[in-house]
Amino acid sequence: MNKIKEINNIINFRQMKKIVSLTVVALCCLQSCGTKKSIAQKPETNVSITHKEWIVVEIENEKIELSDPKRFPSMTLSDGTVSGHGSCNRFHGPYTLKDNRITFGNIVATKMFCMDTQKTEDKYMKALQKVQRWEYKDNQLCFLDDKNQVVIRFQEKEGE
């Protein structure tokens, strides 16, 4: 009887050892995946976002798809004034920038109607009013709302 108990204890010990080993390996894998992800997504803080032209590539998780690349919405931040192109109309207005916080005041725009791009422009103008902060990561400027959700994603315009 003692031999049977001893054999059962040995088997249980081996099973427990396997379970503990697999758990440690799994935790190490999960930890390393999490670390790589957070490093890749860490925003850069040493970036100037002013005096550059930014092209909108995404508004509220929807990629901008226009047939004419010259019609893509854009913006430039300079000395407290934002100016840009909504895809049809030009716009400008005040903004406040402090550290990674940015807010926009009353933005005024020309009033042309463009059938093919009006929805994109309307969505862009509404999204600008939601912006509370910015971050720069993966070579893109991201404007975020009060829930830290990306509302507008920009790419810096390349030299012509």
Residue pairs with C-beta under 8 A, 6 or more apart in sequence:
40 138
41 137
41 138
42 137
43 135
43 136
43 137
43 142
44 135
44 136
44 137
45 100
47 136
49 77
49 97
49 134
49 136
49 141
50 77
50 78
50 79
50 97
51 76
51 77
51 78
52 76
52 77
52 156
52 157
53 74
53 75
53 76
53 156
53 157
54 74
54 75
54 76
54 77
54 141
54 154
54 155
54 156
54 157
55 72
55 73
55 74
55 154
55 155
55 156
55 157
56 64
56 72
56 73
56 74
56 75
56 124
56 152
56 153
56 154
57 63
57 64
57 72
57 140
57 153
57 154
57 155
58 64
58 150
58 152
58 153
59 73
59 120
59 123
59 124
59 127
59 151
59 152
59 153
60 123
60 127
60 151
60 152
61 150
62 123
64 72
64 73
64 120
66 72
66 87
66 116
66 117
66 120
67 116
71 85
71 87
71 88
71 117
72 87
73 84
73 85
73 86
73 87
73 120
73 121
73 124
74 84
74 85
74 157
75 82
75 83
75 84
75 85
75 154
76 82
76 83
76 84
77 95
77 97
80 94
80 95
80 96
80 97
81 92
81 93
81 94
81 95
82 91
82 92
82 93
82 94
82 95
82 104
82 107
83 90
83 91
83 92
84 90
84 91
84 92
85 91
86 109
86 120
86 121
86 124
86 125
87 114
87 117
87 120
87 121
87 124
88 112
88 113
88 114
88 117
88 118
88 121
89 109
89 110
89 111
89 112
89 114
89 121
90 109
90 110
91 107
91 108
91 109
91 110
91 125
92 107
92 108
92 109
93 104
93 105
93 106
93 107
93 108
94 104
94 105
94 106
95 102
95 103
95 104
95 105
96 102
96 103
96 105
100 133
100 134
100 135
101 132
101 133
101 134
102 131
102 132
102 133
102 134
102 143
103 131
103 132
104 128
104 129
104 131
107 125
107 128
109 125
114 121
124 152
127 143
127 151
127 152
128 143
128 152
130 145
130 146
130 151
131 143
131 144
131 145
131 151
131 152
132 144
132 145
132 146
133 143
133 144
133 148
134 141
134 142
134 143
134 144
135 141
135 142
135 144
136 142
139 155
139 156
140 153
140 154
140 155
141 153
141 154
141 155
141 156
142 150
142 152
142 153
142 154
143 150
143 151
143 152
143 153
143 154
144 150
144 151
145 151
